[in-house]
Amino acid sequence: MPPTRYDIDQDIDDLHDLTPPRPPPRGARPSVPPAVALLPDLDALPSSSTDRTSKRTGAPSTPPPPPLAQLTTHWINQRTSPELLPYPTACIATLLSQMDQQQSILDSLSSLPPSDDAQEMEDEHLRLQCVLLDLERARWLLRSYLRARLALIEKYAPFLVRERQRGEGRGRLSNVEWEFCTRYNDLRTSHLQHTVLQFLPEQMRGMDDQALNSSGADSGKGDMVEQPDLDSPVFVRCREECGNLLLPDGETANLSKDSVHFLRYRSVRHLVAQNLVQLI
């Protein structure tokens, strides 16, 4: 059976089913202010969230960062984290929608007849190139983020499947990632079964055996399913005041805003999930 090929470009297409807006008729100029560039930078586009009020205090809260800035944070965290972090569905959906809008308007503008004014045509060409560069930057970041997740999915596919069977980690993978994870794990199991396991005694053919203690419970040692090492050390930068953190050795670390620490991932895992610290 041929190996499964994971197409990053196809994954990006499958992440949404939005239909780009229909471009204006040929020769018609879209309603874009002439004194403004064709489109703002993706970093400047607001996210889809409209909640500007803190639910706790009722006071105006800080607007969320743009989707591309959010994806950059997710990208850095995912490349540094030893485990697969939850998939940011809302962030990527908003970013893809804005990229579709930029690409649609860009296509309509590039199809317009050239202007008689050489200076105006040169300015439009420069603005078009800037927007194209901005789109390519967003596409590169999205592909790099998906590849980082793909590497962990392939490494921990049996663990992710077992975790889902136990009813855990349902927000960890997108639908496309989960489909790839199950297919990859099935192919891996089938390959090992036909090449190695069928020639072993039946009691040695298991691929998810666990070492049991004297009472028959899982001892936590000798698990054949590889799991993320949550005790691996990571660098973190505090985005907010996090107070004192109790470490496994009984000591405490003062996590003040903008401070940088070198800690076990397990100790700051909950802070990463709450977006209070960022892995670096």
Rosetta blueprint (number, residue, H / E / L):
1 M L
2 P L
3 P L
4 T L
5 R L
6 Y L
7 D L
8 I H
9 D H
10 Q H
11 D H
12 I H
13 D H
14 D H
15 L L
16 H L
17 D L
18 L L
19 T L
20 P L
21 P L
22 R L
23 P L
24 P L
25 P L
26 R L
27 G L
28 A L
29 R L
30 P L
31 S L
32 V L
33 P L
34 P L
35 A L
36 V L
37 A L
38 L L
39 L L
40 P L
41 D L
42 L H
43 D H
44 A H
45 L L
46 P L
47 S L
48 S L
49 S L
50 T L
51 D L
52 R L
53 T E
54 S L
55 K L
56 R L
57 T L
58 G L
59 A L
60 P E
61 S L
62 T L
63 P L
64 P L
65 P L
66 P L
67 P H
68 L H
69 A H
70 Q H
71 L H
72 T H
73 T H
74 H H
75 W H
76 I H
77 N H
78 Q H
79 R H
80 T H
81 S L
82 P L
83 E L
84 L L
85 L L
86 P L
87 Y L
88 P L
89 T H
90 A H
91 C H
92 I H
93 A H
94 T H
95 L H
96 L H
97 S H
98 Q H
99 M H
100 D H
101 Q H
102 Q H
103 Q H
104 S H
105 I H
106 L H
107 D H
108 S H
109 L H
110 S H
111 S L
112 L L
113 P L
114 P L
115 S L
116 D L
117 D L
118 A H
119 Q H
120 E H
121 M H
122 E H
123 D H
124 E H
125 H H
126 L H
127 R H
128 L H
129 Q H
130 C H
131 V H
132 L H
133 L H
134 D H
135 L H
136 E H
137 R H
138 A H
139 R H
140 W H
141 L H
142 L H
143 R H
144 S H
145 Y H
146 L H
147 R H
148 A H
149 R H
150 L H
151 A H
152 L H
153 I H
154 E H
155 K H
156 Y L
157 A H
158 P H
159 F H
160 L H
161 V H
162 R H
163 E H
164 R H
165 Q H
166 R L
167 G L
168 E L
169 G L
170 R L
171 G L
172 R L
173 L L
174 S L
175 N H
176 V H
177 E H
178 W H
179 E H
180 F H
181 C H
182 T H
183 R H
184 Y H
185 N H
186 D H
187 L H
188 R H
189 T H
190 S H
191 H H
192 L H
193 Q H
194 H H
195 T H
196 V L
197 L H
198 Q H
199 F H
200 L L
201 P L
202 E H
203 Q H
204 M H
205 R L
206 G L
207 M L
208 D L
209 D L
210 Q L
211 A L
212 L E
213 N L
214 S L
215 S L
216 G L
217 A L
218 D E
219 S L
220 G L
221 K L
222 G L
223 D L
224 M L
225 V L
226 E L
227 Q L
228 P L
229 D L
230 L L
231 D L
232 S L
233 P E
234 V E
235 F E
236 V E
237 R E
238 C E
239 R L
240 E L
241 E L
242 C L
243 G E
244 N E
245 L E
246 L E
247 L L
248 P L
249 D L
250 G L
251 E L
252 T E
253 A E
254 N E
255 L E
256 S L
257 K L
258 D L
259 S L
260 V E
261 H E
262 F E
263 L E
264 R E
265 Y H
266 R H
267 S H
268 V H
269 R H
270 H H
271 L H
272 V H
273 A H
274 Q L
275 N L
276 L L
277 V E
278 Q E
279 L E
280 I L
